[in-house]
Amino acid sequence: MKQKPRILQFLFLAILLSANNPSHAQLFKKLKDKVNQALDRKTDNVVDNTVNNALDKNNNNTNTSSPNSSGSGSGIKAFKNYDFVPGDKIIFEDHLDTDEEGEFPSHWHLIQGQSTMNTYSNHKSILLTGRDTRIIPAIKTKSYLTDSFTVEFDTYSKEDFRPVIRFYSSEDAVHGDDTELASIILNDRFGNLRIVPKNSKNATVVPYPPALSSTNYPNAWHHVAIAYKNNRLKVYVDSYRIVSIPDFEMKPMAISVQGDGKPEMPVIISDFKLAQGAGIKTQETKFTDAKIVTHGINFDINKADIKPESMGTLNAIAAILKSNPELKFEIQGHTDNTGNPASNLTLSQKRADEVMKQLISLGIDATRLSSKGFGDTKPISPNTSPEGKANNRRVEFVRI
């Protein structure tokens, strides 16, 4: 912005030249347009740099992850004690790959308010831009949650504009007011995680750790994970397990995402995923299964870089191997049918190799592991829907 005074001086000179000469006036108009374009570009660069600097500061100082983060370096290390494992069957997943900018996301229903899909901070995102905006995943079955399920998504926080997750007895109940069974307010105005049961004044309020305090939380991407199993509720933000409630009785069948946003201050979410089941059993008992199918080891798009939030699943697999010293696994990588089959085969092999390297770094002897990529040759679901493709993108641990 230091060049702005010189640009204004140049404009003033151009105005003087144009005062009594039509041709000079035409020249001035062209100069004015060029200067405005330059100023607009400079303003855009300042905004982009501000966002990028905030993201860099967050990644370096608060041990949080962004949707674009690589699986290497401090990201993985920050998640070394992470124990969240997603469910074993994906019932809804949306990366917004097929949606058009500025339109309502095609795999969701709008209950009320305003919402659009736009690229935010280089990532396709859902923006909630109206007061009390409420959206729900477009799932054919109205009651799709079970006694065990997991929820995952990324969210970008802009000051106090943050999402709220609400649970309902059925999808029909979503359309009413004050009909939710429970609400999870990810970051209230006091900088706390707040969980509010239905018709209860006894909300669970948990302060965030310093790395996620009110000064560090805004202007950064955060990964949220929720696990519910047999009345036990756990909520994670980034690498931290914020709360674990052992007796949180509810029978949810549907979910909504709610936010009080504005066009200039939207509530932002992306990469939303629902899964049935609640993770891998890691009790110190004899492992007898033929294989373990996992959907919790995630990678950057078209890359073999492991995302940090995958550490929950990797830690669970390592725990099984350590509890069963005689156990050996072949790590099998699988993709969906998007793209070229030959490229998918190569990519799946690289991903299986990276998983093997990560398990070795966790203390597993390399002689107990092997890796093989199968690309898209062994689907377990039809590749005709986002959920089918999501179930086919997996890592299997096959006993050998």
Buried (B, 14 or more C-beta within 10 A) or exposed (E): EEEEEEBEEEBEEBBEBBEEEEEBBEBBEEBBEEBEEEBEEBEEEEEEEEBEEBBEEBBEEBBBBBBBBBBEEBBBEBBEEBBBBBBBBBBBBBBBEEBEEEEBBEBBBBBBBBBBBBEBBEBBBBBBBBEBBBBBBEBEEBBBBBEBBBBBBBBBBBEBBBBBBBBBBBBEBBEEEEBBBBBBBBBBEEBBBBBBBBEEEEBBBBEBBEBBEBEBBBBBBBBBBBBBBEEBBBBBBBBBBBBEBEEBEBEBBBBBBBBBBBEEBBBBBBBBBBBBBBBBEBEEEEBEEEEBBBBBBBBBEEBBBBBBBBBBBBBBBBBBBBBBEEBBBBBBBBBBBBEEEEEBBBBBBBBBBBBBBBBBEBEBEEEBBBBBBBBBEEBEBEBEEBBBBBBBBBBBBBBE
